[in-house]
Structure formats: structure tokens, C-alpha cells
Amino acid sequence: MQNFSGVGVTPGRIIGVVRQMPKPVSEPPAGEKLAASTTPEQAADALRTASKTVQAELKRRAAGAEGGAKAVLEATALMAADPMLIKSAIKLINKGTGPERAVWDASASVAEMLHNLGGYMAERATDVLDVRSRIVAELRGVPAPGIPASDEPFILVAEDLAPADTATLDTKKVLALVTSSGGPQSHTAIIARALGLPAVVAAAGVEELADGTEIYVDGAAGTISVGPDEAQVAAALAWTTTASALSRFDGNGSTSDGHLIPLLSNVGGAEDAVKAAAAGAQGVGLLRTEFCFLGRDKEPSNEDQVAAYKGVFDAFPGKKVVVRTLDAGADKPLPFLTDATEPNPALGVRGYRTDWTSPGVLERQLKAIATAAEGSEALVWVMAPMIATVDEAEHFAGMCAAAGLKTPGVMVEVPSAALTAEAILGKVEFASLGTNDLSQYTMAADRQLGTLAALNNPWQPAVLQLIGLTVAGSVAEGHNKPVGVCGEAAADPALAVVLAGLGVSTLSMTPRALAAVGAVLGSVTLDEARELAKVALAAPSATEAKARVRAKLPILDTLGV
């Protein structure tokens, strides 16, 4: 039996056949000329045929899709045979350019024009570039980029997934995700958790698996096996029953002896908030306000922001909603706020720091949050990302007070904030640990790189010690300030127990993780959780910490998480 190991990011035991994600379409050579054996008329006909074939396939897929995926496919289908695009390409062909290069260059010009128009038209620029790749693939006779079409369910295997790929990911067809790249906090991992798809990332070698190969995926263990044996077949059958039980959360996060640890949800807008409330989330531990800013060329108006935030607040009347102010920069650039030429964006002007270079944006956002909170029954807390010093925490608290917001807090993502937590929490009312970035900055490991997945792991003893220091700072000098976790670490049931044992007061995660975390947390007493935290802290490595804790939680294997 051939086996592969990676990083498990979403639990599940699945058997299915492999479908490999087609390789990205490479750019045709610059200056590529029309072949001597091909006339301009023949090349133009080939281009028209390819565009119509692409359009027909997109329409076929749109007919079987739903919601956002259907809208994306329909918009892309319209662009596939856009007269302006095709005419522009044929003009280049008539000047001697090869058809692949002609459609490549014509698409670039059309996309730039749409981007410059702004608004809805700017959003269509992405569709043009998607169509470009599909038409070039059709001209070459190779598979189209993106999620492969299939009439039967399959396990998707890829190097990694781009954000655009996930818009058309059909969970009725895709049984599990396996990637050779990416890390536990990569886009693929986050999407898999949000969709509840069993997933393993950073599994080197899986890119060599042939389409149609039957494999067994264990999303909790992070393993993939070719040609499942009887035990794995039985485990996959048992998972179907377990998965149904783990889809329901009773809305009560606590240890078995009654110590309350509210389980909250991370959301990115009103639609997410409504789903989280329906899933039983006890509040919102992270409202990512970037959803209101991304895809815009200018700052959204006060009215737009107020309406967006109020939609989230109204989903949780009488419950806590923790708002993270705009976390622009690094992997979330904004043309009106961040500098795309920074040599190292992850260590540059991002999060709270954008107020240094673009003063006013944060102040206006806080006013919009306050206005939305005034007309809502939610208990609104506000925190700033990328706080590194006591002065920054004090300044942010002052800005919140000026806006009329009574509960200011900070994200602890930078090691300096954890090390000075006692002083920082003397200036604000709470802290929330962003374990994704805290792991990245503590271990000096880019969280998007699969090759560094072992370092970029919240089980790292150094990361756990910083979490412990933050909690210790929250109770020093009589503070007694709450410290939550809103990073992906909270969605790991075993790690959630360790976090509870370290003294974390709330855990916030994707709604799909609530039931599993709640079940495992409810199987231990607070004292047992504290002992398991000591076990993790004493381990010499992240791998050993995770293994030692999981060995003492037999419920994990029973539930398959």
C-alpha cells in the first residue's frame, strides 16, 4: 500500500477516486507569430471555435450549479464569446500574431480597460483573465484550468487552490481535498474548514497520483493511502454516521464539570453571521471587516459600512460580536490604503499600522461601527490587528473612546504583544489571540508555504508558551481581562482542550467545527484540560505535543476527529 503524509486540516475519513487539478495554463511565448502553415482565416476560425466551446462548457456547468458558483460560471460564460475580445484578438492574428498569443494580449487589454472603468465592470476583469486561460487551453487541446468537471463524486488533488477556484467548488461532487503544497493556514485549508470538507495539505508526492486512483483520506491524521484496506473501508463507513452527529452543536460550550468556554464563530459578513447563528454559535469572536473593503478602489462610505456591520450585529441580539478593524496589507492589499511595492508586506504596513500612513480611515471605520452598534442589541467589542506595543494599545483605546465604543481590545499576533500582555491589557479590556499570524511571526515561517508547514504550526511549544504568557498577563495586577482565541487553532478539537487548559476564556472558529470542538471539550474536566496543557508545553516539538495530547483523548479516535 502506497501512503502519503501531510497536515490534516479538516477531519473526515473518505474513500474516493482521484481527479487531479489541471496545471495552470502557461503564457504563450512573447512575440509568438502565426505558423507558416496556417492562414489568418484558419487561425481566426480556430479561435472562434475555441471560444464557443469554452462558452458551451461553462453554460453546461452553470446549469448544474447553485448560488454564488452559478453566478460566477454564468458571468464567465458571457465573457467567453465577448465580441470585443474576439475582434481584438482577430485583429492581432491578421497582423501575424499566433492565435494563443493574440487572445492572451487582447484579453490583457480588455481586462485593463474594464479595471479602469471601476465598479461592476472592474470586477469583470477577473472573468476575462479566466476566459483567456480557458481559450488558450482549448487551442492547445489540454484540460481547462480550474476545478475539473465530473459527473461522479471525486477527491480533488492539487498543488494548491487559488481563491477563484473555490467559487466553483461543488461540495456535492468534491468529497475531500488533498494538496501537495499549502500549510495549515493556507487559503485551501481555511476554505476546507469553512465548507466542512475533509482535507490534507502539504502532502508531498500526491501530485503524481493518476486520475481514477482509489484512495483513502484521513483528514484528522493527515494521511492518504492508495488502495484502501478493509479497516479503512470500515472507518470510512463509520464516518458517515459520525459526520451526521458532528453536524449539530447544542450551543453550550463547557467542560464536563461545567466550566463555561463559549464557542463563537469567525464570520466575514451578514450571510456568514446568519449561518453561524443557525449553527448554534454563542456569538462572533472575529468579524473580518475586510469584506466591506476588498475589491474596491476607494474607501466605502459611512452608510455602506454601517449597513454591512449592522447586518452582522442583528444576527446575534444580546450576544457578543467582536469586530476586528480593517486588517489590510500582506495578503489583503487595498489600492487606496496599502503599498504594493513593499519588499516584505507581512512585516510591513498592515492592520493597525495603516493608520500611520493613511490617517482617517480607521477613525471613520470606528465611527461606522459605533453607529451600527447604536441601533443593535448585540454586545459590540472592537479590536485592532497587529498591535505590537503598549503605546499602540493605548492609542487605539483612545480612538475607540472618541468614537463612543466602550470595549476596546487588541489582537495578539506579534510575539512582543504576548510578552508585554500585562502592560497592554492595562490599557484595553480584552485580547484575542490570532494564532495563524502568531505562529507565523514566532517561527519566522510564511504561513502560505507548504514547505514550512511543520514550523507554521500552533502546536509549536514556543507558540503555546506565548499563549500562556498572554493569559498570565490578563490576570496579573488584578486585571482579570478575558483572552480568547480566534485563529484556526480553535477549530482543532484536541488543541481546543489545551487552550482551555491554558486559561483561554473563549474559542472562535468556523461554524462547522463547533460541534466537534464542543463534544471533545465536554468530555474533560477543567483540571484534566490543565493537565493536558502541561503535557503539550513539556513536549519537545509540535509533532510530539500533538501526539501526546491526542493519546490521552480517546474520544478523538471514536469521533474520527
C-alpha positions, 0 to 999 in steps of 0.5 A: 500500500502506497501512503502519503503524509501531510497536515490534516486540516479538516477531519473526515475519513473518505474513500474516493477516486482521484481527479487531479487539478489541471496545471495552470495554463502557461503564457504563450511565448512573447512575440509568438507569430502565426505558423507558416502553415496556417492562414489568418482565416484558419487561425481566426476560425480556430479561435472562434471555435475555441471560444464557443466551446469554452462558452458551451462548457461553462453554460453546461456547468452553470446549469448544474450549479447553485448560488454564488458558483452559478453566478460566477460560471454564468458571468464567465460564460458571457465573457467567453464569446465577448465580441470585443475580445474576439475582434481584438484578438482577430485583429492581432492574428491578421497582423501575424500574431499566433492565435494563443498569443493574440487572445492572451494580449487582447484579453490583457487589454480588455481586462485593463480597460474594464479595471479602469472603468471601476465598479461592476465592470472592474470586477469583470476583469477577473472573468476575462483573465479566466476566459483567456486561460480557458481559450488558450487551453482549448487551442492547445487541446489540454484540460481547462484550468480550474476545478475539473468537471465530473459527473461522479463524486471525486477527491480533488488533488492539487498543488494548491487552490487559488481563491477563484477556484473555490467559487466553483467548488461543488461540495456535492461532487468534491468529497475531500481535498488533498494538496501537495503544497499549502500549510495549515493556514493556507487559503485551501485549508481555511476554505476546507474548514469553512465548507466542512470538507475533509482535507490534507495539505502539504502532502508531498508526492500526491501530485503524481497520483493518476486520475481514477486512483482509489484512495483513502483520506484521513483528514484528522491524521493527515494521511492518504493511502492508495488502495484502501484496506478493509479497516479503512473501508470500515472507518470510512463507513463509520464516518458517515454516521459520525459526520451526521452527529458532528453536524449539530452543536447544542450551543453550550460550550463547557467542560464536563464539570461545567466550566463555561468556554463559549464557542463563537464563530469567525464570520466575514459578513451578514450571510456568514453571521446568519449561518453561524447563528443557525449553527448554534454559535454563542456569538462572533469572536472575529468579524473580518471587516475586510469584506466591506473593503476588498475589491474596491478602489476607494474607501466605502462610505459611512452608510455602506459600512454601517449597513454591512456591520449592522447586518452582522450585529442583528444576527446575534441580539444580546450576544457578543460580536467582536469586530476586528478593524480593517486588517489590510496589507500582506495578503489583503492589499487595498489600492487606496490604503496599502503599498504594493511595492513593499519588499516584505508586506507581512512585516510591513504596513498592515492592520493597525499600522495603516493608520500611520500612513493613511490617517482617517480611515480607521477613525471613520471605520470606528465611527461606522461601527459605533453607529451600527452598534447604536441601533443593535442589541448585540454586545459590540467589542472592537479590536485592532490587528497587529498591535505590537506595543503598549503605546499602540494599545493605548492609542487605539483605546483612545480612538475607540473612546472618541468614537463612543465604543466602550470595549476596546481590545487588541489582537495578539499576533506579534510575539512582543504583544504576548510578552508585554500582555500585562502592560497592554491589557492595562490599557484595553479590556480584552485580547484575542489571540490570532494564532495563524499570524502568531505562529507565523511571526514566532517561527519566522515561517510564511504561513502560505508555504507548504514547505514550512508547514511543520514550523507554521504550526500552533502546536509549536511549544514556543507558540503555546508558551506565548499563549500562556504568557498572554493569559498570565498577563490578563490576570496579573495586577488584578486585571482579570481581562478575558483572552480568547482565541480566534485563529484556526487553532480553535477549530482543532478539537484536541488543541481546543482542550489545551487552550482551555487548559491554558486559561483561554476564556473563549474559542472562535472558529468556523461554524462547522467545527463547533460541534466537534470542538464542543463534544471533545471539550465536554468530555474533560474536566477543567483540571484534566484540560490543565493537565493536558496543557502541561503535557503539550508545553513539556513536549519537545516539538509540535509533532510530539505535543500533538501526539501526546495530547491526542493519546490521552483523548480517546474520544478523538479516535471514536469521533474520527476527529 
